[in-house]
Amino acid sequence: MTSATMDTDAENILPWLRENLGWEAPQFTAALAGGNSNITWRFDSDDQACVVRTFPAETISPTAHRGIEREFKVLKAVEGRVRAPRVLGWGGAESGLGRPFLCLECIDGVAITDTLPDAYADLPGAADKLGMEMVDQLAAIHGIEATEPALEGLGRPENFLQRQLDRWLKVRRDTGVRELPALFELGDWLHSNIPPEAPASLIHGDYHLDNTLASRHKPEILAVIDWELSTVGDPYTDLGLALMLWGDSRAASPPAFEHLQSISRVPGTISRRDLAQRWSAKTGRSIDHLDYYMAFAFWRLAAIVEGAYCLYVDGKVDTEYARKLEYNVPALLKEAEQAAQGNW
């Protein structure tokens, strides 16, 4: 979608904003980054602002609407229990946009990856505080049980790990473009060592620091965002993903996806293990099998993003992200091997 098309598309929401939010003069402000497949627009009217989430108009998948519907359902369920944007409204396919969209409050925060806001400069332990805030919000998410009526029909928690392993092993066997023996060896090891099934809960599905919005003024998380992959399942998979890119204890040098959460790779920053203990204390869940889940987190990410590298090799995409996967995927697998041995 070109910028001009995107702007025109977004303009179609203005009548809905006037009618449903009572805004007198809404204006499309910008397209925002964020999300795995959906698009995000900001709108303003005088001193008010909102964010609209939808899927691209050119999406050909007949199930593209499900991510937005899932996000709507989950955000309603977590309201008042997890720091997340408040739902302002839902626009159906009959709206001026012609496809469903979700309207959310606009959070004035910043997604942090490799640079702390200038205002944090004189605040000692800012990265530590962000790490603790990150796991505190994750613990709040995992406090929402899979059996709650608001989550009915959201997912299938039974045999969650086995189904994930089966899925990604099959995908990689069917679409390989290079030799990655570690991917299949680790996959088989993970399959043979699945821990006892943990009580299911709500899980975010893509939880890490840069899928939160932090205050510009102090190390505080204001909102968890990008809920389109959320489901009910094994909460330890969320914890492993959140911790895998944290800290400077990394098996590969440079680490895979070195810019993500790199604010944590300053000597003396709170460790993964300390954050895991904090999550355990908040949730009352044991972390006895966390070596497995750390290995699983690295392995699954490697298996998923290898798909983008396949597209690059086939000449279907040519981005810096895809090119760097030549290194990043083997680096993730190296880290998975180390984690499986308890070295994380």
C-alpha positions as CSV (number, residue, x, y, z in Angstrom):
1,M,0.0,0.0,0.0
2,T,1.5,3.4,-1.0
3,S,1.5,6.3,1.4
4,A,-1.1,8.1,-0.7
5,T,-3.4,5.1,-0.7
6,M,-2.9,4.6,3.0
7,D,-3.9,8.2,3.7
8,T,-7.0,7.9,1.6
9,D,-7.9,4.6,3.3
10,A,-7.5,6.2,6.7
11,E,-9.7,9.2,5.7
12,N,-12.6,6.8,5.4
13,I,-12.7,6.4,9.2
14,L,-13.3,10.1,9.8
15,P,-17.2,9.9,9.6
16,W,-17.1,7.0,12.1
17,L,-15.0,9.1,14.5
18,R,-17.5,12.0,14.3
19,E,-20.5,9.7,14.8
20,N,-19.2,7.3,17.5
21,L,-16.7,9.4,19.4
22,G,-18.5,12.7,19.0
23,W,-15.4,14.4,17.5
24,E,-16.2,17.6,15.6
25,A,-13.1,17.8,13.4
26,P,-11.1,14.5,13.4
27,Q,-8.0,14.4,11.3
28,F,-5.7,11.6,10.2
29,T,-2.3,12.3,11.7
30,A,0.1,9.5,10.9
31,A,0.6,5.8,10.3
32,L,2.4,4.2,13.2
33,A,4.8,1.3,13.4
34,G,3.9,-1.8,15.3
35,G,2.2,-5.1,15.0
36,N,3.0,-8.3,13.1
37,S,0.5,-7.9,10.2
38,N,-2.0,-5.2,11.1
39,I,-1.6,-1.5,10.5
40,T,-2.0,1.3,13.0
41,W,-3.2,4.9,12.4
42,R,-3.4,7.9,14.7
43,F,-6.2,10.4,14.6
44,D,-6.5,13.7,16.4
45,S,-9.2,16.2,17.1
46,D,-8.4,19.3,19.1
47,D,-6.9,17.9,22.4
48,Q,-8.1,14.3,21.8
49,A,-6.3,11.4,20.1
50,C,-7.0,7.8,19.3
51,V,-5.4,4.9,17.5
52,V,-7.1,2.7,14.9
53,R,-5.9,-0.9,14.2
54,T,-7.0,-2.8,11.1
55,F,-5.5,-5.1,8.5
56,P,-4.3,-4.0,5.1
57,A,-6.9,-3.6,2.4
58,E,-4.9,-5.8,0.0
59,T,-4.8,-8.7,2.5
60,I,-5.9,-11.8,0.6
61,S,-6.3,-14.1,3.6
62,P,-10.0,-14.9,4.3
63,T,-9.1,-15.0,8.1
64,A,-7.3,-11.6,8.2
65,H,-10.1,-10.2,10.4
66,R,-9.4,-12.7,13.2
67,G,-6.3,-10.9,14.5
68,I,-8.3,-7.6,15.0
69,E,-11.2,-9.5,16.6
70,R,-8.9,-11.3,18.9
71,E,-7.2,-8.1,19.9
72,F,-10.6,-6.5,20.7
73,K,-11.7,-9.5,22.7
74,V,-8.5,-9.7,24.7
75,L,-8.2,-5.9,25.4
76,K,-11.7,-5.9,26.8
77,A,-10.8,-8.9,29.0
78,V,-7.6,-7.3,30.4
79,E,-9.1,-3.8,31.0
80,G,-8.3,-2.7,34.6
81,R,-6.0,-5.7,35.2
82,V,-3.1,-5.1,32.8
83,R,-1.8,-1.8,31.6
84,A,-3.1,-1.7,28.1
85,P,-4.9,0.7,25.7
86,R,-8.5,1.1,26.6
87,V,-11.0,0.1,23.8
88,L,-13.0,3.1,22.6
89,G,-15.0,1.3,19.9
90,W,-15.4,-1.3,17.2
91,G,-16.0,-0.5,13.6
92,G,-17.6,-3.4,11.6
93,A,-17.2,-4.2,7.9
94,E,-20.2,-2.0,7.2
95,S,-18.2,1.1,8.2
96,G,-16.8,3.6,5.8
97,L,-13.5,1.7,5.8
98,G,-15.2,-1.4,4.4
99,R,-13.5,-3.8,6.8
100,P,-13.4,-4.2,10.6
101,F,-11.2,-2.0,12.8
102,L,-10.5,-1.4,16.4
103,C,-10.4,2.1,18.0
104,L,-8.2,2.5,21.0
105,E,-7.1,5.3,23.3
106,C,-3.8,6.8,22.3
107,I,-1.0,6.2,24.9
108,D,1.7,8.9,24.9
109,G,4.6,6.6,25.4
110,V,7.7,5.3,23.6
111,A,8.7,1.8,22.5
112,I,12.3,1.3,23.9
113,T,14.8,-0.9,22.1
114,D,18.4,0.3,22.1
115,T,18.1,3.8,23.5
116,L,16.7,5.1,26.8
117,P,14.8,8.4,26.7
118,D,17.0,11.5,27.6
119,A,14.9,12.1,30.7
120,Y,16.2,8.8,32.2
121,A,19.8,10.0,32.1
122,D,19.9,11.0,35.7
123,L,17.8,8.1,37.0
124,P,20.1,5.2,38.2
125,G,18.9,1.7,37.5
126,A,16.5,2.7,34.7
127,A,17.0,-0.5,32.7
128,D,16.5,-2.6,35.9
129,K,13.2,-0.8,36.6
130,L,12.0,-1.4,33.0
131,G,12.9,-5.0,33.3
132,M,10.9,-5.4,36.5
133,E,8.0,-3.5,35.1
134,M,8.1,-5.8,32.0
135,V,7.8,-9.0,34.1
136,D,5.3,-7.4,36.5
137,Q,2.9,-6.8,33.5
138,L,3.6,-10.2,32.2
139,A,2.7,-11.7,35.5
140,A,-0.6,-9.7,35.4
141,I,-1.4,-11.2,32.0
142,H,-0.7,-14.7,33.3
143,G,-3.0,-14.0,36.2
144,I,-5.9,-14.2,33.8
145,E,-7.0,-17.8,33.7
146,A,-7.8,-19.6,30.5
147,T,-11.2,-20.6,31.9
148,E,-12.5,-17.0,32.3
149,P,-15.7,-16.5,30.3
150,A,-14.2,-13.4,28.6
151,L,-11.6,-15.7,26.9
152,E,-14.0,-18.4,25.8
153,G,-13.1,-19.8,22.4
154,L,-9.8,-17.9,22.2
155,G,-7.5,-20.9,21.7
156,R,-6.7,-24.6,22.4
157,P,-4.3,-24.8,25.4
158,E,-4.1,-28.6,25.4
159,N,-0.8,-30.0,24.1
160,F,0.3,-26.4,23.4
161,L,4.0,-27.2,23.2
162,Q,3.7,-30.3,21.1
163,R,1.5,-28.6,18.5
164,Q,3.9,-25.7,18.2
165,L,6.8,-28.1,17.7
166,D,5.0,-30.2,15.2
167,R,3.9,-27.1,13.3
168,W,7.3,-25.5,12.9
169,L,9.2,-28.7,12.3
170,K,6.9,-29.5,9.4
171,V,7.1,-25.9,8.0
172,R,10.9,-26.0,8.0
173,R,11.1,-29.4,6.6
174,D,8.8,-28.4,3.7
175,T,10.4,-25.1,2.9
176,G,14.1,-25.3,3.6
177,V,16.7,-23.3,1.6
178,R,19.8,-24.2,3.5
179,E,21.3,-26.8,5.9
180,L,20.3,-26.1,9.5
181,P,20.9,-29.5,11.2
182,A,20.7,-27.8,14.7
183,L,17.1,-26.7,14.0
184,F,16.0,-30.3,13.6
185,E,18.2,-31.8,16.3
186,L,17.0,-29.2,18.8
187,G,13.4,-29.7,17.6
188,D,13.6,-33.4,18.3
189,W,15.2,-32.8,21.7
190,L,12.5,-30.4,22.6
191,H,9.9,-32.9,21.5
192,S,11.4,-35.6,23.6
193,N,11.7,-33.4,26.7
194,I,8.4,-31.6,27.0
195,P,7.8,-30.8,30.6
196,P,4.5,-31.6,32.4
197,E,1.7,-29.4,31.0
198,A,1.4,-26.2,32.9
199,P,-2.0,-24.7,33.9
200,A,-3.0,-22.5,30.9
201,S,-3.6,-18.8,31.1
202,L,-3.9,-15.8,28.8
203,I,-0.7,-15.3,26.9
204,H,0.4,-12.3,24.9
205,G,2.2,-14.3,22.2
206,D,4.8,-11.7,21.3
207,Y,5.9,-10.2,24.6
208,H,9.1,-8.2,24.9
209,L,10.0,-4.7,25.9
210,D,9.5,-3.1,22.5
211,N,5.9,-4.3,22.5
212,T,5.2,-2.1,25.4
213,L,5.0,1.7,25.6
214,A,7.1,3.3,28.4
215,S,6.8,6.8,29.9
216,R,9.0,9.4,28.3
217,H,9.8,10.8,31.7
218,K,10.6,7.9,34.0
219,P,11.2,4.1,33.7
220,E,7.6,3.0,33.9
221,I,5.6,0.9,31.4
222,L,2.3,2.6,30.5
223,A,0.8,0.0,28.2
224,V,1.3,-3.4,26.7
225,I,0.5,-3.3,23.0
226,D,0.2,-5.5,19.9
227,W,-2.1,-8.2,21.2
228,E,-3.0,-9.8,17.8
229,L,-1.1,-13.1,18.6
230,S,-2.6,-13.5,22.1
231,T,-4.3,-16.7,23.0
232,V,-4.8,-19.1,25.9
233,G,-1.8,-21.4,26.3
234,D,1.4,-22.1,28.2
235,P,2.5,-18.9,30.1
236,Y,6.1,-20.1,30.2
237,T,6.4,-19.6,26.5
238,D,5.7,-15.9,27.1
239,L,8.3,-15.8,29.8
240,G,10.9,-17.4,27.7
241,L,10.4,-15.0,24.9
242,A,10.5,-12.0,27.1
243,L,13.7,-13.1,28.7
244,M,15.6,-14.5,25.8
245,L,16.8,-11.2,24.4
246,W,17.4,-9.6,27.8
247,G,20.9,-9.0,29.3
248,D,24.5,-9.5,28.2
249,S,24.8,-13.2,29.0
250,R,24.4,-14.2,25.3
251,A,25.9,-17.3,23.7
252,A,26.4,-15.6,20.2
253,S,28.6,-12.6,19.6
254,P,27.2,-10.4,18.4
255,P,23.8,-11.6,19.7
256,A,20.9,-12.3,17.4
257,F,18.7,-9.3,16.9
258,E,21.3,-7.3,18.8
259,H,19.3,-4.0,18.8
260,L,16.2,-5.6,20.6
261,Q,16.2,-4.9,24.3
262,S,19.9,-3.8,24.0
263,I,19.3,-1.2,26.8
264,S,19.6,-4.3,29.0
265,R,23.1,-5.2,27.8
266,V,24.9,-2.9,30.1
267,P,27.1,-4.6,32.7
268,G,25.3,-4.8,36.1
269,T,21.8,-4.7,34.7
270,I,19.3,-7.0,36.4
271,S,19.7,-10.6,35.1
272,R,17.3,-12.9,33.4
273,R,17.3,-15.2,36.4
274,D,16.4,-12.4,38.8
275,L,13.6,-11.3,36.5
276,A,12.4,-14.9,36.3
277,Q,12.4,-15.2,40.1
278,R,10.4,-12.0,40.3
279,W,7.8,-13.4,37.8
280,S,7.7,-16.6,39.8
281,A,7.0,-14.7,43.1
282,K,4.3,-12.7,41.4
283,T,2.5,-15.7,39.8
284,G,3.2,-18.4,42.3
285,R,4.5,-20.6,39.5
286,S,7.7,-22.7,39.7
287,I,10.6,-22.0,37.2
288,D,12.1,-25.5,37.5
289,H,11.7,-26.1,33.8
290,L,12.8,-22.7,32.6
291,D,16.0,-24.1,30.9
292,Y,13.6,-25.9,28.5
293,Y,11.4,-22.9,27.9
294,M,14.4,-20.6,27.2
295,A,15.7,-23.2,24.6
296,F,12.2,-23.4,23.2
297,A,11.9,-19.6,22.9
298,F,15.2,-19.3,20.9
299,W,14.3,-22.4,18.8
300,R,10.8,-21.3,17.9
301,L,11.9,-17.8,16.9
302,A,14.6,-19.2,14.7
303,A,12.1,-21.6,13.1
304,I,9.6,-18.8,12.5
305,V,11.9,-16.1,11.1
306,E,13.7,-18.6,8.9
307,G,10.6,-18.2,6.7
308,A,11.6,-14.6,5.9
309,Y,15.1,-15.8,5.0
310,C,13.6,-18.3,2.6
311,L,11.7,-15.5,0.9
312,Y,14.9,-13.5,0.6
313,V,16.8,-16.5,-0.9
314,D,13.9,-17.0,-3.4
315,G,14.1,-13.3,-4.4
316,K,10.7,-12.4,-3.1
317,V,11.9,-9.9,-0.5
318,D,15.1,-7.9,-0.1
319,T,15.2,-6.1,3.2
320,E,18.0,-5.5,5.7
321,Y,16.0,-7.6,8.2
322,A,15.8,-10.5,5.9
323,R,19.4,-10.3,4.9
324,K,20.6,-10.3,8.5
325,L,18.7,-13.6,9.1
326,E,21.6,-15.4,7.4
327,Y,23.4,-14.8,10.7
328,N,20.6,-14.3,13.1
329,V,18.9,-17.7,12.7
330,P,22.1,-19.7,13.3
331,A,22.8,-17.4,16.3
332,L,19.4,-18.1,17.8
333,L,20.0,-21.8,17.4
334,K,23.3,-21.5,19.1
335,E,21.6,-19.7,22.0
336,A,18.9,-22.4,22.1
337,E,21.6,-25.1,22.5
338,Q,23.2,-23.2,25.3
339,A,19.9,-22.6,27.1
340,A,19.1,-26.3,26.9
341,Q,22.2,-26.9,28.9
342,G,21.2,-24.4,31.5
343,N,23.5,-21.7,30.3
344,W,21.4,-18.5,30.0
